[in-house]
Amino acid sequence: MYDRSAELYDAIYSFKNYEEEATKLNQIIQKRKRSSGNDLLEVACGTGNHVTYLKSHYAVEGLDINERMLRIARKKHPDIVFHRGDMVSFKLNKQFDAITCLFSAIGHLKTKRKLGLAIRNMSRHLKPGGVLVVEPWFTPQQWHRRSVHANFVDKPELKIARMNISKARGRLSVMDMHHLVATPKRVEHFVERLELGLFTKDEYLDAFRGANLETTYDPEGIMGRGLYIGTH
Ligand SMILES: C[S@@+](CC[C@H](N)C(=O)[O-])C[C@H]1O[C@@H](n2cnc3c(N)ncnc32)[C@H](O)[C@@H]1O
């Protein structure tokens, strides 16, 4: 997962406005946070793009499962501590005023059981009055099988065409991401399979409530995918 594509991640997702998202996120956190500090943990931080804009407001740390993504994040932010860990089981001897898990990274957990464990684990790392903000993946109702997707990068020395057809296996969304990548050295093709759990709104809310979080759902969120916000 993201191993071959880690170096291409920022180019593929250059359409995302991380600055605007971080501004909205900051407003949401400030509205809901009851603790007085400003320690923030960005879980599944990827290449650290939200960190770029959050670090002027918070004392930020990052965490991700993928070493290649972390390597890129560390290079961008030598001033920030990044941990390698699984959101289901990481254990830092520290509690935070805010924990964020964005761009549907939570969907990488394929079962309701793991969803519950991850929300509880993140909640355990919150100070009393701290806030957990999770941007969900699609619900089973929102997932359209057989829809066709493409994403193109057209830079002078890097061309990418990434395509997939949305598939599903039970409550799992399955995407075989075909990458065609051209650099001055070569043109290569590789496929990366992404499998993400399709959880209902009630399943997300149950997971939050099971972690003793006072929870609300914002259907718009920071980029139209919705947001679950829980205060400890
Ligand atoms: C779609 S990317 C989102 C990255 C970043 N949050 C962003 O907005 O660009 C999903 C990230 O989740 C990470 N990830 C997947 N499963 C994880 C897990 N169990 N624990 C921690 N990180 C995980 C991946 O390595 C990847 O960096």
The ligand as a Gaussian input file, in Angstrom:
#p B3LYP/6-31G(d) Opt

LIG

0 1
 C       -4.837000       8.639000       1.510000
 S       -3.363000       8.682000       2.454000
 C       -3.672000      10.147000       3.422000
 C       -2.400000      10.834000       3.852000
 C       -2.595000      12.216000       4.471000
 N       -3.452000      12.146000       5.651000
 C       -3.151000      13.197000       3.458000
 O       -4.177000      13.819000       3.737000
 O       -2.513000      13.394000       2.415000
 C       -3.588000       7.370000       3.619000
 C       -2.423000       7.231000       4.599000
 O       -2.844000       6.327000       5.627000
 C       -1.722000       5.560000       6.005000
 N       -2.218000       4.375000       6.723000
 C       -2.936000       3.349000       6.216000
 N       -3.236000       2.455000       7.167000
 C       -2.720000       2.943000       8.324000
 C       -2.703000       2.474000       9.665000
 N       -3.293000       1.317000       9.999000
 N       -2.082000       3.218000      10.602000
 C       -1.465000       4.382000      10.265000
 N       -1.433000       4.877000       9.007000
 C       -2.059000       4.167000       8.046000
 C       -1.017000       5.281000       4.691000
 O        0.303000       4.864000       4.869000
 C       -1.157000       6.641000       4.006000
 O       -0.072000       7.465000       4.281000

